[in-house]
Amino acid sequence: MENQHNYRPETLMMSYGYKPELSEGAIKCPIFQTSTFVFKNAEEGKAFFELAYGLREKADGEEQGLIYSRINNPDLEILENRLTLWDGAEDCAVFESGMSAITTVLLEFLKPGDLLLYSTPLYGGTDHFIHHFLPKIGVNAMGFVPGEESEGLLQRIKDAGLSDKLAMVYVETPANPTNALVDIAACRSLADACSTAERKVLLAVDNTYMGPLWQHPLQLGADFSIYSATKYIGGHSDVIAGAVCGSREIILRVKTLRTFLGNMAGPWTGWLLLRSLETLKVRMEQQAANAARVAEFLRTHPKIEKVYYLGFLSEGSREYNVYKKQYTSAGAMLSFDVKGGEKEAFRLINKLRIIKLAVSLGSTESLVQHPATMTHAGVSPEHKEQMGITEKLIRLSVGVENADDLIYDLNQALEQL
Ligand SMILES: *Cc1c(COP(=O)(O)O)cnc(C)c1O
């Protein structure tokens, strides 16, 4: 009788998709540091290319053979197979950076005349691409603030006569650095309301902040779950990478454009991420547990004005309801306002000893940064104000250190204010 047990992703991260017998019995997948692959004979080479170029359908049980490392490589294929498990996706494509994952999706699925609707604030690189590159190919963009994704927004698009132009809704939730929440299911409804039988409006979610563990956009109706794998997936601040998860059909288009842009991840990156995935769940769970302790400490400290942490949303609020249906954890990202302004914020940051000052997030070590003058320095003053990115705001990505040591570090720095 066949074994019906469904293993959880964290169990499969050590073995899924890898056959030791194909690699001299090595328990770990080796780094396939090779540009090209030898065909057994000319007939095999012909068959591989027929599939790669879509010249015929796959025969029963036939798999795409290895051709050339811009098209496929075992380290990438195994990594992609493992990444699908967390999101419950049919397929995945990995990239040399989060930005290349994002831009490849936008380039493949948008064309001149299209409208892109996006939540604000977006990651700076994504925002730049939308405002400085997409207009050059005739793609227009319209932003909305978290909480606006409802009938009112749909009406705004209809009133502007743009509902037949809408091609994609692009969402980042929780928003960086304020943790404002966008309702993914409401975005799906909005996209559906603007879709026709011939033209489906697509929904993309940048899942870097809470995925792949605590938010599953595909289950909430999204077509893409996109990652900067530089953050939690990589998790050790030693690699830049990206990924896109979605249906077989969607990822086939993503991978086809990737083949011609040549922005796939290399075998080293793939291998490093396979290693990272084995500890993904324990890392993220420890980070979230530490964040809860740190947030609680900051909340009651007399020199702290406000803490933006998903565990502190008030019951019954719109955000709380989105939080309950969309997340399984409050996560490990928080931000807080110190009493005062830039001077106090800088002093606190400069006095920290264990917690490092650097942008990026999701890694084993805790990091702080000052959004107003660092990651969000390019945002206009009125946008900053609208989003609550003030001079007193500090963002903290909580790592796997001992929570008492993190609290000690914050406390000694706060005492010096
Ligand atoms: C870091 C980040 C990106 C960009 O990813 P890279 O790997 O740096 O290219 C995109 N979105 C979010 C939310 C990020 O934090």
The ligand as a Tripos MOL2 file, in Angstrom:
@<TRIPOS>MOLECULE
LIG
   15    15     1     0     0
SMALL
NO_CHARGES

@<TRIPOS>ATOM
      1 C1         15.4710   43.4200   -0.3860 C.3       1 LIG1
      2 C2         14.1260   43.4920   -0.9580 C.ar      1 LIG1
      3 C3         13.9170   43.4560   -2.3530 C.ar      1 LIG1
      4 C4         15.0650   43.4190   -3.3480 C.3       1 LIG1
      5 O1         15.7730   42.2270   -3.2680 O.3       1 LIG1
      6 P1         17.3340   42.0590   -3.6530 P.3       1 LIG1
      7 O2         17.5910   40.6400   -3.3240 O.co2     1 LIG1
      8 O3         18.1060   43.0360   -2.8280 O.co2     1 LIG1
      9 O4         17.4580   42.3610   -5.1110 O.co2     1 LIG1
     10 C5         12.6140   43.4850   -2.8130 C.ar      1 LIG1
     11 N1         11.5630   43.5550   -1.9720 N.ar      1 LIG1
     12 C6         11.7270   43.6000   -0.6360 C.ar      1 LIG1
     13 C7         10.5260   43.6870    0.2480 C.3       1 LIG1
     14 C8         12.9960   43.5800   -0.0810 C.ar      1 LIG1
     15 O5         13.1470   43.6480    1.2440 O.3       1 LIG1
@<TRIPOS>BOND
     1     1     2 1
     2     2     3 ar
     3     2    14 ar
     4     3     4 1
     5     3    10 ar
     6     4     5 1
     7     5     6 1
     8     6     7 2
     9     6     8 1
    10     6     9 1
    11    10    11 ar
    12    11    12 ar
    13    12    13 1
    14    12    14 ar
    15    14    15 1
@<TRIPOS>SUBSTRUCTURE
     1 LIG1         1 GROUP 0 **** ****
